[in-house]
């Protein structure tokens, strides 16, 4: 009898620990779905990724000249293919429609947009850089952002 109680107690402990440690992933708003990118002079749009909600996009450019301004726009897409990229949905930091916003390398940003609100299932970022810029730019991005990112990252202006 004592042995069966010990086994039951151990099983309950295991179930409790597993339920505490197990945290489900909820799409890309938990900061787990980052997409690495490298842009060249011939490729300026990132591949569209599924947009799950109305949160801003997240972007961090880590390989670039630190003092060069980069211009970014959030686009809505009807498919995961670059050919589906259709509408510029970018908003500036004040929530006004914008053609593009500016970011600097080596800083984390959120890019506000109306991709989700306009009914697009996918988002893509498009970059515009100075003509004299080096051949490649690389970093990470996500079509959605967590509450942490929205509270701690800079908003692109």
C-alpha positions as CSV (number, residue, x, y, z in Angstrom):
1,X,0.0,0.0,0.0
2,X,2.8,2.4,0.9
3,X,4.6,1.6,-2.4
4,X,1.4,2.4,-4.5
5,X,1.0,5.8,-2.7
6,X,4.6,6.6,-3.5
7,X,4.1,5.8,-7.2
8,X,0.9,7.9,-7.3
9,X,2.7,10.8,-5.6
10,X,5.6,10.6,-8.1
11,X,3.1,10.5,-11.0
12,X,1.3,13.5,-9.7
13,X,4.6,15.4,-9.3
14,X,5.6,14.5,-12.8
15,X,2.2,15.7,-14.2
16,X,2.4,18.9,-12.2
17,X,6.0,19.7,-13.4
18,X,5.1,18.9,-17.0
19,X,2.0,21.2,-16.9
20,X,4.1,24.0,-15.4
21,X,7.0,23.7,-17.8
22,X,5.0,23.2,-20.9
23,X,4.1,26.5,-22.5
24,X,2.3,26.3,-25.9
25,X,3.6,28.4,-28.8
26,X,1.0,30.8,-30.1
27,X,2.0,31.7,-33.7
28,X,4.6,34.4,-34.1
29,X,3.6,36.7,-31.3
30,X,5.7,34.7,-28.8
31,X,9.0,35.8,-30.4
32,X,9.8,32.3,-31.5
33,X,9.1,32.7,-35.2
34,X,12.0,34.8,-36.4
35,X,13.0,34.5,-40.1
36,X,16.7,35.2,-41.0
37,X,17.2,37.2,-44.2
38,X,20.0,38.3,-46.4
39,X,19.3,40.9,-49.1
40,X,21.4,41.7,-52.1
41,X,21.3,44.4,-54.6
42,X,18.9,42.4,-56.7
43,X,16.6,41.1,-53.9
44,X,14.8,43.8,-51.9
45,X,11.7,42.0,-50.7
46,X,11.6,39.4,-48.0
47,X,9.6,36.2,-48.5
48,X,6.0,36.7,-47.3
49,X,5.2,35.0,-44.0
50,X,1.9,34.2,-42.4
51,X,0.5,37.2,-40.4
52,X,-1.5,36.1,-37.4
53,X,-2.8,39.3,-35.9
54,X,-2.7,43.1,-35.9
55,X,0.6,43.4,-34.0
56,X,3.4,45.3,-35.7
57,X,6.1,43.5,-37.7
58,X,9.5,43.0,-36.0
59,X,12.9,43.7,-37.7
60,X,16.5,43.7,-36.6
61,X,19.2,44.4,-39.2
62,X,22.5,43.1,-37.8
63,X,24.9,43.2,-40.8
64,X,25.0,46.7,-42.3
65,X,26.9,49.9,-41.9
66,X,25.9,51.4,-38.5
67,X,25.3,54.9,-39.7
68,X,23.3,54.2,-42.9
69,X,19.6,54.8,-42.9
70,X,17.5,52.0,-44.3
71,X,14.0,52.4,-45.6
72,X,11.4,49.7,-44.9
73,X,7.8,49.2,-46.0
74,X,5.3,46.5,-44.8
75,X,3.4,45.0,-47.6
76,X,0.3,42.7,-47.6
77,X,0.4,39.5,-49.6
78,X,-2.3,37.0,-50.7
79,X,0.3,34.2,-50.8
80,X,3.6,33.0,-49.5
81,X,5.1,33.7,-52.9
82,X,6.8,37.0,-53.7
83,X,4.6,37.3,-56.7
84,X,1.6,37.7,-54.3
85,X,3.0,40.9,-52.7
86,X,0.6,43.6,-53.6
87,X,-0.2,46.4,-51.3
88,X,1.9,48.8,-49.2
89,X,0.3,48.8,-45.8
90,X,2.9,50.8,-43.9
91,X,2.1,53.1,-41.0
92,X,4.4,55.6,-39.5
93,X,5.0,55.9,-35.7
94,X,1.9,58.1,-35.4
95,X,-0.4,55.7,-37.2
96,X,-0.6,57.6,-40.5
97,X,-0.2,55.9,-43.8
98,X,3.3,56.0,-45.0
99,X,5.2,54.9,-48.2
100,X,8.2,53.8,-46.0
101,X,9.7,54.2,-42.6
102,X,13.3,54.6,-41.6
103,X,15.4,52.3,-39.4
104,X,19.1,52.1,-38.5
105,X,21.1,48.9,-38.3
106,X,21.9,47.2,-35.0
107,X,18.6,48.3,-33.4
108,X,15.4,46.4,-32.9
109,X,12.3,47.9,-34.4
110,X,8.6,47.3,-34.8
111,X,7.0,48.3,-38.1
112,X,3.4,49.3,-37.8
113,X,1.1,48.4,-40.6
114,X,-2.5,47.5,-41.7
115,X,-1.6,44.2,-43.3
116,X,-4.0,42.2,-41.0
117,X,-6.7,44.8,-40.9
118,X,-6.8,44.9,-44.7
119,X,-7.4,41.2,-44.8
120,X,-4.0,40.0,-46.1
121,X,-3.0,36.6,-44.7
122,X,0.7,37.2,-45.3
123,X,3.2,40.1,-44.7
124,X,6.5,40.9,-46.3
125,X,9.0,43.7,-45.7
126,X,10.4,45.6,-48.6
127,X,13.7,47.5,-48.2
128,X,15.1,50.5,-50.0
129,X,18.7,51.4,-49.5
130,X,21.2,54.0,-50.8
131,X,22.7,53.1,-54.2
132,X,26.2,53.1,-52.8
133,X,25.3,50.6,-50.0
134,X,27.3,47.4,-49.7
135,X,26.1,44.3,-51.5
136,X,24.3,42.5,-48.6
137,X,22.1,43.3,-45.6
138,X,21.2,40.6,-43.2
139,X,19.0,40.3,-40.1
140,X,15.9,38.8,-38.6
141,X,12.3,39.7,-38.9
142,X,8.8,38.4,-37.9
143,X,5.4,39.3,-39.4
144,X,4.0,39.7,-35.9
145,X,5.5,40.9,-32.6
146,X,5.2,40.1,-28.9
147,X,4.0,42.5,-26.2
148,X,7.6,42.5,-25.1
149,X,8.8,43.7,-28.5
150,X,6.0,46.3,-28.7
151,X,7.1,47.7,-25.3
152,X,10.9,47.5,-25.7
153,X,11.7,48.0,-29.4
154,X,11.9,51.3,-31.2
155,X,8.9,52.1,-33.5
156,X,10.1,52.9,-37.0
157,X,9.4,56.4,-38.0
